[in-house]
Amino acid sequence: MTGLYIILGSILIVGFIVALFAVMVIKVPPDVPDTDMMSRTVTSSGSVVHLGKNWLNRNKHGLYEMYVAGAPFERGVVNGRLTEKLIYTQEKIFISEIKAIVKNSFYLGFLKYVVAWINRKLKKYIGNEYDQEIYGVSLSASKDFRLIGPNYMRVLNYHAAHDIGHMLQDMNLVGCTSFVARGGRTENEQIIHARNFDFYVGDEFCKEKIITFYAPDKGHRFVMITWGALIGTVSGMNVKGLAITVNAAKSKLMAKTATPVTILIREMLQYASTIDEVIEIAKKRKIFVSESFLVSSGRENRALIIEKTPYQTELFDPGTEQIICTNHFQSGALKNDPINLKHIEGSASMYRYKRTAELLASHPKLSVKAAVEILRDRKGLGDVSIGNGNEKTVNQLLAHHSVVFNPVELKMWISAGEFGLGEFICYDLHEVFSRAEDFQDGDTIIKEDLAIVHDNFLDNGGFEDFERFKELKKKISDTPGNFDVSQEEIDGFTGLNPDYYLSYSVAGNFFYNKKDYVKAAGYYRTALRKEIPTVQEREEIKKKMKFCENRTPN
């Protein structure tokens, strides 16, 4: 009987823990007002899908354009219904990539509960307005992914995906570059604010970005670049002439959630009209990762960086007409922080900063076209080739989007196609919002005469070579126990990207796993002569090379 009591007691204890966990982490949807958008019919005409005065259009460049207006819950319902297919696609991609990173199914299941626990107070930090909007979007999410969690909980937690990835593991998902030039540093003495958003969750993730034009019932109208299911952003501009972009940084992390970065930027765009108001919002909100917010104001002819950690908010204004932002802090209060100094020493951030400064110096009077050229740059310091895809380059060939803002004229140029290489198309917010409610199939809100042509890397065979390089890298890397890769394929692989250290470290790893230590050591030596982005990667290659050398005859 004693054993039975132990079993029953254990079941009761586990049951109590599960019940307590459920009470603490399962999110109850917010109370929402009625809206007829739930029952209204979504209509299609050509490439345009309408729901009331709201619409979604896929333009001839392959970019999705969306106009959303109204109160919070109504905006969410509209957003979800218009982008239902995009939400499904992005969620499928996102979950597939998580499974690719976390291959152990038990750990993946455990991780789901860890994330749920960390995010147990997420609703509190998102606030009622955005909670209602997220709930509205979640009504259109697919039940195919319910094993991950209920629709509302999934969509709510996706808004902290960037932050959670930053927190749970030092994931190399974000290594962005941005800059602002103004006054005497630009051709027309107006502000140019440019950025690459190098957030990578697989190639497919980059293909269906959404340019959303918001006309909320409260606050300012604004444009933001986003993806299916997300109501927040990392890049945007409002009609008051404020442009905001964000770059990840390093600092101590909190063990619990706070305001997701994408939601914080959304609030800034919607409710701030000056840089001081942006700063006020930034100081009011707590985040649980560290970020640098590059903010420019066309009306004030002003720009600065808000450096924010889970514990403090600092400002960096160099007092010049040029600001560069990569992935380290620059303010007096944070630049000498030991974590920041270690990150500068061990990462690609300072190298990219110096390369951006070098490129800006070659354009004393920056134009939008010149800013685009900088965002597309694939060289290292001194114009030396360091390999396509290198994290030390400004264009790492993995950006979700590349964008240039002119917050004085309220114009925005965004890259069509992949990785900032396609044509940069222009939108004028004055025109977009004046015509948005009457938009019909066949209309365009693009300023075609201001487009910037695509990069010739797409024409000269370079991009095709890089795509083939990625395919071979996957084949070689994914076969540690299967050596069905010939020396000819290895030679072809390294020849496709001969200046990239990764070409040789991947080849070295292949022969390392094959226990051909002579060849492995040779490839590792070549890799070490190349520009390697991080100290950690260099040390790992050195360690493997020494291991191989110790197992080969003199």
Secondary structure, 3 states (H helix, E strand, C coil): CHHHHHHHHHHHHHHHHHHHHHHHHCCCCCCCCCCHHHCCCCEEECCEEEECCEEEEECCCCCEEEEEEECHHHHHHHHHHHCHHHHHHHHHHHHHHHHHHCCCHHHHHHHHHHHHHHCCCHHHHHCHHHHHHHHHHHCCCCHHHCCCCCHHHHHHHHCCHHHHHHHHCCCCCECCEEEEECHHHECCCCCEEEEEECECCCHHHHCCCEEEEEEECCCCCEEEEECCCCCCCCEEEECCCEEEEEEECCCCCCCCCCCCHHHHHHHHHHHCCCHHHHHHHHHHCCCCCCEEEEEEECCCCEEEEEEECCCCEEEECCCCCEEEECCCCCCCCCCCCHHHHHHHHHCCHHHHHHHHHHHHHCCCCECHHHHHHHHCCCCCHHHCCCCCCCCCCCCCCCCCEEEEEECCCCEEEEECCCCCCCCEEEEEHHHHHHHHHHCCCCCCCECHHHCECCCHHHCCCHHHHHHHHHHHHHHHHCCCCCCCCCHHHHHHHHHHCCCCHHHHHHHHHHHHHCCCHHHHHHHHHHHHCCCCCCHHHHHHHHHHHHHHHCCCCC
